[in-house]
């Protein structure tokens, strides 16, 4: 299974790390789970994978550790920059 970036599935990539707190995570998680419940397939599509609520829950649990959250955001920004500059597909 691929790495699931909790920042991406919660659609928090545009937020600064210091803006993300437990209430924002809870709201985003509720929105994600509602989207899954309302989808025809019952899955969340992520990088070609079909994720269950359980898969998403495991990834979101990583946000409990603030250092992992900072790393996820930093890695996403680095990846986006590399794609933008044509270094990475």
PAZAPA-4460 file (N, C-alpha, C; in steps of 0.05 Angstrom, whole numbers, plus 32768, in hexadecimal, padded with zeros to 4 digits):
% residues 89
    n_x    n_y    n_z   ca_x   ca_y   ca_z    c_x    c_y    c_z   seq   type   mol
   8011   7FE8   8000   8000   8000   8000   8012   8019   8000     1      X     A
   8008   802D   7FF3   8017   8046   7FF1   8014   8056   800B     2      X     A
   8027   8069   800E   8025   807B   8025   800D   808E   8021     3      X     A
   7FFD   8091   8036   7FE6   80A3   8035   7FEC   80BB   8045     4      X     A
   7FEE   80D2   8038   7FF5   80EB   8046   7FDB   80F6   8052     5      X     A
   7FDA   80F7   806D   7FC1   8101   807A   7FBB   811E   8073     6      X     A
   7FCF   812E   806E   7FCB   814A   8066   7FBC   814B   804C     7      X     A
   7FC3   813A   8039   7FB5   8139   801F   7F99   812F   8021     8      X     A
   7F94   8119   802F   7F78   810E   802F   7F66   8120   803F     9      X     A
   7F70   8130   8052   7F60   8142   8061   7F5E   815D   8054    10      X     A
   7F6B   8160   803D   7F6B   8179   802D   7F75   8191   803E    11      X     A
   7F8B   818D   804C   7F97   81A2   805C   7FB1   81AC   8051    12      X     A
   7FB8   81A5   8039   7FD2   81AC   802E   7FD7   81C9   802B    13      X     A
   7FC1   81D9   802A   7FC4   81F6   8027   7FC7   8205   8041    14      X     A
   7FC4   81F6   8057   7FC7   8202   8072   7FE3   8200   807C    15      X     A
   7FEB   8214   808B   8005   8213   8099   8004   81FF   80B0    16      X     A
   801A   81F3   80B6   801B   81DE   80CB   8010   81E9   80E5    17      X     A
   8018   8201   80EC   800F   820C   8106   7FF1   8213   8107    18      X     A
   7FE3   8213   80EF   7FC7   8218   80EE   7FB7   81FE   80F3    19      X     A
   7FC3   81E7   80F0   7FB5   81CE   80F2   7FB4   81C5   810F    20      X     A
   7F9C   81C3   811A   7F98   81BA   8135   7F83   81A4   8136    21      X     A
   7F7D   819A   814D   7F6B   8183   814F   7F4F   8189   8145    22      X     A
   7F46   81A1   8148   7F2B   81A8   813E   7F2A   81A8   8120    23      X     A
   7F3F   81B2   8113   7F40   81B2   80F6   7F42   8196   80EB    24      X     A
   7F52   8185   80F9   7F54   8169   80F1   7F39   815B   80F3    25      X     A
   7F2B   815F   8109   7F11   8152   810E   7EFD   815B   80F8    26      X     A
   7EFC   8175   80F2   7EE9   817E   80DD   7EF0   8172   80C2    27      X     A
   7F0A   8172   80BB   7F12   8167   80A2   7F0D   8149   80A0    28      X     A
   7F10   813C   80B7   7F0B   811F   80B8   7EED   8119   80B4    29      X     A
   7EDC   8129   80C1   7EBF   8125   80BD   7EB7   812A   80A0    30      X     A
   7EC3   813E   8094   7EBD   8144   8077   7EC6   812D   8066    31      X     A
   7EDE   8122   806B   7EE9   810C   805B   7ED7   80F4   805E    32      X     A
   7ECF   80ED   8077   7EBE   80D6   807B   7EA2   80D9   806F    33      X     A
   7E98   80F2   8070   7E7E   80F7   8063   7E81   80F3   8045    34      X     A
   7E97   80FC   8039   7E9B   80F8   801D   7E9C   80DA   8016    35      X     A
   7EA9   80CB   8027   7EAB   80AE   8022   7E8F   80A1   8024    36      X     A
   7E80   80A9   8039   7E65   809E   803D   7E53   80A5   8025    37      X     A
   7E56   80BD   801A   7E44   80C6   8004   7E4E   80BD   7FE9    38      X     A
   7E66   80B2   7FE7   7E70   80AA   7FCD   7E62   8090   7FC4    39      X     A
   7E61   808C   7FAA   7E54   8074   7F9F   7E63   805B   7FA6    40      X     A
   7E7D   805D   7FA8   7E8E   8046   7FAD   7E93   8040   7FCA    41      X     A
   7E90   8054   7FDB   7E96   8050   7FF8   7EB4   8052   7FFE    42      X     A
   7EC3   805C   7FEA   7EE0   805F   7FEE   7EE8   807C   7FE8    43      X     A
   7F00   8083   7FF1   7F0D   809C   7FEA   7F23   8096   7FD6    44      X     A
   7F22   80A3   7FBF   7F36   809F   7FAA   7F4F   80B0   7FB1    45      X     A
   7F66   80A3   7FB3   7F7F   80B0   7FBA   7F96   80A4   7FAA    46      X     A
   7FA1   80B4   7F98   7FB8   80AB   7F88   7FB3   808F   7F7C    47      X     A
   7F9B   808B   7F71   7F95   8072   7F63   7F8D   805C   7F76    48      X     A
   7F8D   8061   7F90   7F85   804D   7FA3   7F68   8053   7FAE    49      X     A
   7F5A   803E   7FB5   7F40   8042   7FC2   7F44   803D   7FE0    50      X     A
   7F40   8052   7FEF   7F44   8051   800C   7F2A   804E   801B    51      X     A
   7F2A   803D   802F   7F13   803A   8041   7F15   804F   8057    52      X     A
   7F00   8052   8067   7F01   8063   807E   7F18   805B   8090    53      X     A
   7F1B   8041   8093   7F30   8036   80A5   7F4C   803E   809B    54      X     A
   7F50   803C   8081   7F6A   8045   8075   7F6F   8062   807B    55      X     A
   7F5B   8072   8078   7F5D   808F   807D   7F62   8094   809A    56      X     A
   7F54   8086   80AB   7F57   8089   80C8   7F74   8084   80D1    57      X     A
   7F80   806F   80C7   7F9C   8068   80CD   7FAE   807F   80C6    58      X     A
   7FAA   808A   80AE   7FBB   80A0   80A5   7FB7   80B9   80B6    59      X     A
   7F9E   80BE   80BD   7F98   80D6   80CD   7FA3   80D4   80E9    60      X     A
   7FA5   80BC   80F3   7FB1   80B8   810E   7FCD   80C2   810F    61      X     A
   7FDB   80C3   80F9   7FF7   80CD   80F8   7FF8   80EA   8101    62      X     A
   7FE3   80F9   80FD   7FE3   8115   8104   7FE5   811A   8123    63      X     A
   7FE2   8105   8132   7FE4   8108   814F   8001   8111   8156    64      X     A
   8013   8108   8146   802F   8110   814A   8035   8129   8139    65      X     A
   8039   813F   8145   803D   8158   8137   8055   8158   8125    66      X     A
   806A   8149   812C   8082   8148   811B   807B   813A   8101    67      X     A
   806C   8124   8102   8064   8116   80E9   8053   8128   80D8    68      X     A
   8042   8139   80E4   8032   814B   80D5   8043   815F   80C6    69      X     A
   8057   816B   80D4   8069   817E   80C7   8078   8171   80B0    70      X     A
   8080   8158   80B4   808F   814A   809F   807D   8145   8087    71      X     A
   8064   813E   808B   8051   8139   8076   804D   8152   8065    72      X     A
   8049   8169   8073   8045   8182   8065   805E   818A   8055    73      X     A
   8075   8187   8062   808E   818F   8056   8093   817D   803D    74      X     A
   808F   8163   803F   8093   8151   8029   8080   8157   8012    75      X     A
   8067   815E   8018   8054   8165   8003   805D   817E   7FF4    76      X     A
   8066   8192   8003   806F   81AB   7FF7   8087   81A6   7FE6    77      X     A
   809A   8195   7FEF   80B2   818F   7FDF   80AA   8180   7FC6    78      X     A
   8098   816D   7FC8   808F   815E   7FB1   8082   8170   7F9D    79      X     A
   8070   8182   7FA6   8062   8195   7F94   8076   81A7   7F86    80      X     A
   808B   81B0   7F95   809F   81C1   7F89   80AF   81B3   7F74    81      X     A
   80B6   819A   7F79   80C5   818A   7F65   80B4   8185   7F4C    82      X     A
   809A   8180   7F50   8089   817C   7F39   8087   8196   7F29    83      X     A
   8084   81AC   7F37   8081   81C6   7F2A   809A   81CC   7F1A    84      X     A
   80B1   81C5   7F24   80CB   81CC   7F17   80D2   81B6   7F02    85      X     A
   80C1   81A1   7F00   80C6   818D   7EEC   80DC   8179   7EF4    86      X     A
   80E3   8178   7F0D   80F7   8165   7F17   80EB   814A   7F1C    87      X     A
   80D1   8149   7F21   80C3   8131   7F29   80A8   8130   7F1A    88      X     A
   809F   8118   7F13   8085   8115   7F06   806F   8112   7F1A    89      X     A
***
